[in-house]
Amino acid sequence: MGAVDALEKLAPVVLAFGCGVVLARRKVVPAESSKVFADYAFLFAVPCFLFGNIYRSDLGTLFDWRAITGYAAAAAVAAVLTGAVAGATGVRDPRGVALRIMAAVQVNTAYFAVPVFIMLFGNAAPIFPVLLFQVCVLSLVVISIMELGRPDRVGSPARRLGSAVTASLMTPVVVACNAGIVLNLMPVTVPKVVLDSFAFVGDSASPVALFALGLHLGGSGLKVRGTTREEMWIIAFKCVAFPLITYLVCHDLFGVGGQWLGYLVLIAAMPAPQNLFIFAQRYDVGVDMSAALVIKSSVVALLLLPLWAQWAAHAA
């Protein structure tokens, strides 16, 4: 029943993605235009979505610092293991390593975890602290590496690193999150018309990103039988190993228990984020692999959802 309900909740995802594939295959919409849609989502729609939701949230009730610290430690362990495996398999480009770490450690919060949590728990509040950690820490590191590795960056390593960090801090996604947190904590009231405007644009983030992904795959094709060994180990790590690492680190090292332990394990079991494809396309690194990982990890995560949901209920 859990898997059936999840499929029903994800019907809009299938619609947006499937239309992109069909329109690209029929050449109604050029597959090359997927980058335009991805840029819209990355630079505009996703920041609007994040700002409005973070500003409206009660930050005081969302943060269990032991749980969030435990999750951050588990993510660090998983990132080190992923980087080591990527290096051992011959990946030398730092941007390529960063992309694989993002695929194996970051999770699809807004477009996958939110409907799953609403279905299972009636609300998605536990996801937002992890989302903030991903955007303000993990994504910041990935963006810095991507910016640092751009071929048009010149100058000394220190200057290049400074430029990369500055560029990453000024990325709309990071600016939107920081602005939402600051205004949330300050005695400042954002006019309702402004918040409604951000919500109007933010609601388009998910379908546009999925449509862009569908366009890209419709033009390039996606073959399950052609899944590489690298894709297999990344998906296995993301959907199986990372949740287990999260359980061990949070439970045994940080003493996290109860509902938060179940929440964190279930969040870790979510698929690779759609931002993986957006980042890959924006920085022209592993675009085809990223698109395949987003879709294939989503399918595997959905199949394993009843097992992880039962695990989460047992842990709680």
C-alpha positions in Angstrom: 0.0 0.0 0.0 2.9 2.4 0.8 4.3 2.0 -2.7 1.0 2.5 -4.4 0.3 5.6 -2.4 3.7 6.9 -3.2 3.1 6.3 -6.9 -0.2 8.3 -6.7 1.6 11.2 -5.0 4.3 11.1 -7.7 1.8 11.2 -10.6 2.5 14.9 -11.3 6.2 14.0 -11.4 5.6 11.3 -14.0 3.4 13.7 -16.0 6.0 16.6 -16.1 8.9 14.3 -16.8 7.0 12.1 -19.4 5.8 15.1 -21.4 9.4 16.3 -21.6 10.5 13.0 -23.0 7.6 12.7 -25.5 7.9 16.2 -26.8 11.7 15.9 -27.2 11.4 12.5 -29.0 8.7 13.9 -31.3 10.9 17.0 -31.8 8.0 19.3 -30.8 10.4 21.0 -28.4 14.1 20.9 -29.1 16.0 18.8 -26.6 18.8 21.5 -26.6 16.3 23.9 -24.9 16.5 21.8 -21.7 19.3 24.0 -20.5 17.1 27.1 -20.7 14.4 25.4 -18.6 17.1 24.1 -16.2 18.6 27.6 -15.8 15.1 29.0 -15.1 14.6 26.5 -12.3 18.1 26.8 -10.8 18.4 30.6 -11.0 14.8 31.7 -10.3 12.1 29.2 -9.4 13.9 27.1 -6.8 15.2 30.2 -5.0 11.7 31.6 -4.8 10.4 28.3 -3.5 13.1 28.1 -0.8 12.8 31.7 0.4 9.0 31.6 0.9 9.0 28.3 2.7 11.9 29.1 5.0 10.6 32.5 5.9 7.2 31.1 6.8 8.7 28.2 8.9 8.9 28.2 12.7 12.7 27.6 12.9 12.6 27.1 16.7 10.5 24.0 16.4 12.3 22.5 13.3 15.8 22.0 14.8 16.8 19.2 17.0 20.5 20.0 17.0 21.7 16.5 18.1 19.7 15.0 15.2 20.9 17.5 12.6 24.5 17.2 13.8 24.3 13.4 13.6 23.0 13.7 10.1 25.7 16.1 9.1 28.3 13.7 10.5 26.8 10.8 8.6 26.8 12.9 5.4 30.5 13.7 6.0 31.3 10.0 6.4 29.4 9.1 3.3 31.1 11.9 1.3 34.5 10.7 2.3 33.7 7.1 1.3 32.1 8.2 -2.0 35.2 10.3 -2.8 37.5 7.5 -2.0 35.6 5.0 -4.2 35.4 7.6 -7.1 39.2 8.2 -6.9 39.8 4.4 -6.8 37.8 4.0 -9.9 39.8 6.5 -11.9 37.9 9.8 -11.5 40.6 12.5 -11.2 38.6 15.7 -12.1 37.6 17.3 -8.7 34.4 18.5 -10.4 33.6 14.9 -11.3 34.3 13.7 -7.7 32.1 16.5 -6.3 29.3 15.5 -8.6 29.4 11.9 -7.5 29.5 12.9 -3.9 26.4 15.0 -4.5 24.6 12.1 -6.2 25.5 9.7 -3.4 24.9 12.0 -0.3 22.4 14.7 -1.2 18.7 13.8 -1.3 15.7 14.8 -3.3 13.9 16.8 -0.6 11.5 19.2 -2.3 10.3 16.9 -5.2 10.4 13.5 -3.6 10.7 13.6 0.2 8.0 16.2 0.8 5.1 14.1 -0.7 6.4 11.0 0.9 6.5 12.6 4.4 3.1 14.2 3.9 1.8 10.8 3.0 3.4 9.0 6.0 3.4 11.6 8.7 0.9 14.3 7.7 3.6 17.0 7.3 7.0 17.6 5.9 8.5 19.9 8.6 11.3 17.5 9.5 12.7 17.8 6.0 13.5 21.6 6.1 16.5 21.4 8.5 18.1 18.8 6.2 17.2 20.9 3.2 18.9 23.9 4.8 22.0 21.8 5.6 22.1 20.6 2.0 21.8 24.0 0.4 23.9 26.1 2.9 26.7 23.5 3.4 26.8 20.6 0.9 25.7 22.6 -2.1 28.0 25.4 -1.2 30.9 23.0 -1.2 29.9 21.5 -4.5 29.3 24.9 -6.2 32.7 26.1 -4.9 34.4 23.1 -6.5 32.5 23.5 -9.7 33.3 27.2 -9.9 36.9 26.6 -9.1 37.2 24.1 -11.9 35.7 26.2 -14.6 38.1 26.6 -17.5 37.6 30.3 -17.7 39.0 30.8 -14.1 42.5 32.3 -14.2 45.0 33.5 -11.6 46.6 32.1 -8.5 44.9 29.2 -6.6 44.1 31.6 -3.7 42.4 34.1 -6.0 40.6 31.4 -7.9 39.4 29.8 -4.6 38.2 33.2 -3.4 36.4 33.9 -6.6 34.8 30.5 -6.5 33.6 30.9 -2.9 32.3 34.4 -3.6 30.5 33.1 -6.7 29.0 30.2 -4.8 27.8 32.5 -2.0 26.1 34.8 -4.5 24.3 31.9 -6.2 20.5 32.6 -6.0 19.8 29.3 -4.2 22.2 30.2 -1.3 21.2 33.9 -1.2 17.5 32.9 -1.0 18.1 30.5 1.9 20.2 32.9 3.8 17.7 35.7 3.2 14.8 33.5 4.4 16.6 32.6 7.6 17.7 36.2 8.4 14.2 37.7 7.7 12.6 34.9 9.7 14.7 35.7 12.7 14.3 39.5 12.4 11.2 41.4 13.4 10.5 42.1 9.8 7.2 41.4 8.1 7.4 40.6 4.4 4.2 41.8 2.7 1.8 39.0 1.8 1.7 40.1 -1.9 5.5 39.5 -2.0 5.2 36.1 -0.4 2.4 35.1 -2.7 4.4 36.2 -5.7 7.4 34.1 -4.6 5.0 31.1 -4.0 3.5 31.6 -7.5 7.0 31.4 -9.1 8.3 28.7 -6.7 5.4 26.4 -7.5 6.8 26.1 -11.0 10.3 24.9 -9.8 9.4 21.2 -9.6 7.5 20.8 -13.0 10.0 22.9 -14.9 13.0 21.0 -13.5 11.4 17.7 -14.3 10.4 18.9 -17.8 14.0 19.9 -18.4 15.2 16.5 -17.3 12.6 14.8 -19.6 13.7 17.0 -22.5 17.3 16.0 -22.0 16.6 12.3 -21.7 14.2 12.4 -24.6 16.9 13.7 -26.8 19.7 11.5 -25.5 17.8 8.4 -24.5 17.8 6.4 -21.3 18.5 2.6 -21.4 18.1 0.6 -18.3 20.1 -2.3 -19.8 22.9 0.1 -20.5 23.3 1.0 -16.8 27.0 1.2 -16.0 28.8 -0.3 -13.0 29.5 3.2 -11.8 25.8 4.1 -11.9 25.0 0.9 -10.1 27.3 1.5 -7.2 26.3 5.1 -6.8 22.6 4.1 -6.7 23.3 1.3 -4.3 25.2 3.6 -2.0 22.6 6.3 -2.2 19.5 4.1 -1.6 21.0 1.5 0.8 24.4 2.3 2.2 23.7 6.0 3.1 20.6 5.2 5.1 22.5 2.5 7.0 25.4 4.9 7.7 22.9 7.5 8.9 21.3 5.0 11.3 24.7 3.9 12.7 26.2 7.3 13.1 23.0 9.0 14.5 22.0 6.2 16.8 25.3 4.8 18.0 27.5 8.0 18.1 25.0 10.8 18.7 22.3 8.9 20.7 19.5 10.0 18.4 16.3 8.0 18.9 12.6 8.1 18.6 10.9 9.8 15.7 13.9 11.9 14.6 15.9 8.7 14.0 13.2 7.4 11.8 12.9 10.7 10.0 16.7 10.9 9.3 16.9 7.3 8.0 13.9 7.8 5.7 15.3 11.1 4.4 18.7 9.5 3.7 16.9 6.8 1.7 15.5 9.4 -0.7 16.9 9.4 -4.3 19.5 11.7 -5.8 18.4 15.3 -6.1 17.1 16.9 -9.3 19.6 19.7 -8.6 22.3 17.1 -9.6 21.1 17.3 -13.2 20.8 21.1 -13.0 24.3 21.5 -11.6 25.8 19.0 -14.1 24.1 20.8 -17.0 25.1 24.3 -15.8 28.7 23.4 -15.3 28.9 20.8 -18.2 30.1 17.9 -16.1 28.6 14.4 -16.4 25.3 15.5 -17.8 24.2 12.2 -19.1 25.2 10.2 -16.0 23.5 12.8 -13.7 20.3 12.6 -15.6 20.3 8.8 -15.5 21.1 8.8 -11.8 18.2 11.1 -10.9 15.7 8.9 -12.7 17.1 5.4 -11.8 17.7 6.3 -8.1 14.1 7.6 -8.0 12.8 4.2 -9.3 15.0 2.2 -6.8 14.1 4.5 -3.9 10.4 4.1 -4.7 10.7 0.3 -4.8 12.5 0.3 -1.4 10.1 2.9 0.2 7.9 0.4 2.0 11.0 -1.3 3.6 12.5 2.0 4.8 9.1 3.3 6.0 8.7 0.2 8.1 12.3 0.7 9.4 11.4 4.3 10.3 8.2 3.3 12.1 10.2 0.6 14.1 12.9 3.1 15.0 10.3 5.6 16.2 
